[in-house]
Amino acid sequence: MLSINAGPFALAISHLLLLGALITATLVEARLVRHTRAKKTAVFGLFILGIATARIAFVLTYFAQYSDSPWKALDIRDGGFLVWPGVICALLGGLIIGWRRPEQRRALTFGLSIGLAIWVAGGLILDNYQKRISLPDTTLQTLTGEPVRISDYRGKPVVINIWATWCPPCRREMPVLRDMQLERKDITFLFVNQAESAGTVSDYLSKQQLVLSNSFLDPDGEFARKVGSVALPTTLFYSPDGRLTGSHLGELSRASLTHYLDK
């Protein structure tokens, strides 16, 4: 399971884990701070500081990818964050608050420690789970109706984009994936359309002037179910031996895609 539906929204498991850690840390700090002279909590503010730092570090690292459209650096929907600069900045902020407000030190320390422990432990479990997921041995169809087995593409790093023509973020990210497919010949890019006809997909690609190699159909959504994707777009990253190394729910920018490929 890579993502879950929460009413009209879809959440990646990694995002749900982070949210759970934040809520737990905030509740722990709030409970402990009641017994002190401190008048406010700090965990949530430190979380915002960490998120902002992680985003700034990411934009600076991949600034070249934003040079054509600098305003896109403000669009955090691409999931572009560098985790450890954000964590370090948040911890430094916590140290400063603890030094300046001794009465808040115990509550803040417990809150941050428990939140980080949940996030790190959950991340390790999720990473171990992902590494055990192999490239599914699923048979798809080409746009001309010929069968193709996904597992046959082992041997090189594989990026699989699960999409549909009716999905706005899918349409927005498609040129980015197309361009990267043309540039990175060392990586195999596969485009797996969900539950649409060959005519619908072909017409869309033709109208948008998108020339894609390895464009396949998943008529019954079997592939998406096997990989645990419940929302579009979802992009999966596999090692040459077919092991899942990462996944992304939502629209990819050129910068965030480059980041995944760098990893």
C-alpha positions in Angstrom: 0.0 0.0 0.0 1.6 3.3 -1.2 -1.3 5.6 -0.6 -4.8 5.7 0.9 -8.0 7.6 0.3 -9.3 10.0 3.0 -12.6 11.1 1.7 -12.0 13.3 -1.4 -8.3 13.4 -0.7 -5.5 10.9 -1.2 -2.5 10.7 1.1 0.8 9.0 0.6 1.7 6.7 3.5 4.9 8.7 4.0 2.8 11.9 4.4 0.4 10.1 6.8 3.4 9.0 8.8 4.8 12.6 9.1 1.3 13.9 10.0 0.9 11.3 12.7 4.3 12.1 14.2 3.5 15.8 14.2 0.1 15.3 15.9 1.6 13.0 18.5 4.5 15.4 19.3 2.2 18.4 19.6 -0.2 16.5 21.9 2.6 15.3 24.1 4.1 18.8 24.4 0.7 20.4 25.1 0.0 17.9 27.9 3.3 18.4 29.6 3.3 22.2 29.2 0.1 22.4 31.3 2.2 21.7 34.4 4.7 24.5 33.7 4.7 28.2 33.6 5.1 28.2 29.9 2.2 29.8 28.1 2.5 28.3 24.6 3.8 25.3 22.7 6.6 25.3 20.1 6.5 22.0 18.2 4.2 23.1 15.4 6.2 26.3 14.8 9.4 24.3 14.6 7.7 21.9 12.1 6.8 24.9 9.9 10.4 26.2 10.2 11.7 22.7 9.2 9.4 22.5 6.2 10.4 26.0 5.0 14.1 25.2 5.4 13.7 21.8 3.6 12.0 23.6 0.7 14.6 26.4 0.5 17.4 23.8 0.5 15.7 21.8 -2.2 15.2 24.9 -4.5 18.8 26.0 -4.0 20.1 22.5 -4.8 17.9 22.2 -7.9 17.8 25.9 -8.9 18.8 25.1 -12.5 15.6 23.1 -12.9 13.6 26.2 -11.9 15.5 28.7 -14.0 12.9 28.7 -16.8 9.9 29.2 -14.5 11.2 30.5 -11.1 7.7 31.0 -9.7 7.3 27.2 -9.7 9.7 27.1 -6.8 6.7 28.3 -4.7 4.5 25.3 -5.7 5.2 22.8 -3.0 2.8 20.2 -4.5 5.8 18.7 -6.4 7.0 17.3 -3.0 10.4 18.9 -3.4 12.1 18.9 0.1 15.5 18.0 1.4 14.8 16.4 4.7 17.9 16.7 6.7 18.5 20.4 6.4 14.9 20.9 7.6 15.4 18.5 10.6 18.7 20.1 11.6 17.2 23.6 11.4 14.1 22.5 13.5 16.4 20.9 16.2 18.6 24.0 16.3 15.4 26.1 16.8 14.3 23.7 19.6 17.7 24.2 21.3 17.4 27.9 21.2 13.9 27.9 22.6 14.9 25.5 25.3 17.8 27.7 26.3 15.7 30.9 26.3 12.7 29.3 28.1 13.9 26.8 30.7 10.3 26.2 31.9 9.4 24.9 28.5 12.5 22.7 28.0 11.1 19.4 29.4 7.9 19.5 27.5 9.6 20.5 24.2 12.3 17.8 24.6 9.7 15.1 25.2 7.5 16.3 22.4 10.3 16.5 19.8 11.9 13.2 20.9 8.7 11.2 20.6 7.7 12.8 17.3 11.1 12.2 15.8 11.2 8.6 17.1 7.8 7.9 15.5 8.8 9.5 12.2 12.3 7.8 12.0 11.0 4.3 13.1 8.1 4.5 10.7 10.3 5.7 7.9 12.7 2.7 8.4 9.7 0.3 8.5 8.3 1.8 5.3 11.7 1.8 3.6 12.1 -1.9 4.5 8.6 -2.7 3.2 9.3 -0.9 -0.1 12.5 -2.7 -0.7 10.7 -6.0 -0.5 8.2 -5.0 -3.3 9.3 -6.3 -6.7 8.3 -5.1 -10.2 4.9 -6.8 -10.7 4.7 -9.6 -13.2 1.7 -8.0 -14.8 0.7 -8.2 -18.5 -0.4 -4.9 -20.0 -1.4 -3.9 -23.5 0.3 -1.6 -26.0 -1.8 1.0 -27.9 -2.0 -1.5 -30.7 -3.4 -4.2 -28.5 -0.2 -6.3 -28.1 0.5 -7.9 -24.7 3.6 -6.8 -22.8 5.0 -8.0 -19.5 6.2 -5.3 -17.1 8.8 -7.6 -15.5 10.6 -7.9 -18.9 12.0 -4.4 -18.3 14.3 -5.4 -15.5 18.0 -4.8 -16.1 17.9 -1.0 -16.1 16.4 1.5 -13.6 12.7 1.8 -14.3 10.3 4.7 -13.8 6.6 3.9 -14.1 4.1 6.7 -14.3 0.4 5.7 -13.6 -1.9 8.2 -15.2 -5.1 9.0 -17.1 -6.1 11.6 -19.7 -8.8 13.1 -17.4 -6.4 13.8 -14.6 -5.2 17.4 -14.6 -1.9 16.9 -12.6 -1.2 13.9 -14.9 -1.5 16.2 -18.0 0.7 18.9 -16.4 3.5 16.6 -15.5 3.5 14.6 -18.8 5.9 17.0 -20.7 8.4 16.8 -17.8 8.4 13.0 -18.0 8.5 13.0 -21.8 11.6 15.3 -21.8 13.3 13.2 -19.1 12.7 10.1 -21.2 14.4 11.7 -24.1 17.4 12.8 -22.0 18.0 9.8 -19.8 18.6 6.9 -22.0 20.1 5.0 -19.1 16.6 4.8 -17.5 13.5 3.0 -18.8 10.3 5.1 -18.6 6.9 3.3 -18.8 3.6 5.1 -19.0 0.7 3.0 -17.7 -2.8 4.5 -18.5 -5.6 3.6 -16.2 -8.9 2.1 -17.6 -9.1 4.1 -20.8 -9.3 2.9 -24.4 -6.4 2.9 -26.9 -8.3 5.4 -29.0 -8.7 7.9 -26.1 -5.0 7.7 -25.2 -3.8 7.9 -28.8 -6.1 10.9 -29.5 -4.9 12.7 -26.4 -1.2 12.1 -27.1 -1.6 13.2 -30.7 -3.5 16.5 -29.8 -0.9 17.3 -27.2 2.0 16.4 -29.6 3.4 14.1 -27.0 5.6 11.3 -28.4 6.1 8.7 -25.7 7.9 5.4 -25.8 6.5 2.5 -23.8 2.9 3.8 -23.5 0.7 1.0 -22.2 -2.8 0.3 -21.1 -4.0 -1.1 -17.8 -7.7 -1.7 -18.7 -8.8 -3.2 -15.4 -6.4 -1.3 -13.1 -4.7 -4.6 -12.2 -1.2 -3.1 -12.2 -2.3 -0.1 -10.0 -3.9 -2.5 -7.5 -0.8 -4.7 -7.3 1.5 -1.8 -6.5 -0.9 -0.3 -4.0 -1.7 3.0 -5.8 -5.2 4.4 -5.2 -4.8 7.9 -6.7 -3.4 9.6 -9.8 -0.8 10.4 -10.8 1.5 8.0 -9.1 5.2 7.5 -10.2 7.2 4.5 -9.1 11.0 4.1 -9.1 12.6 0.7 -9.4 16.2 -0.5 -9.3 17.7 -2.5 -12.1 16.9 -5.7 -10.2 13.2 -4.7 -10.0 13.1 -3.5 -6.4 11.0 -0.5 -5.5 13.3 2.4 -4.4 10.8 5.2 -4.2 7.3 6.4 -5.0 5.6 9.8 -5.5 1.9 10.6 -5.3 0.9 13.7 -7.2 2.4 16.0 -9.8 6.2 15.9 -10.5 8.2 19.0 -11.4 11.4 18.7 -13.3 13.3 19.4 -10.1 11.5 16.8 -8.0 11.9 14.2 -10.8 15.6 14.9 -11.0 15.8 14.5 -7.2 14.3 11.1 -7.4 16.6 10.0 -10.2 19.6 11.4 -8.3 18.7 9.1 -5.4 
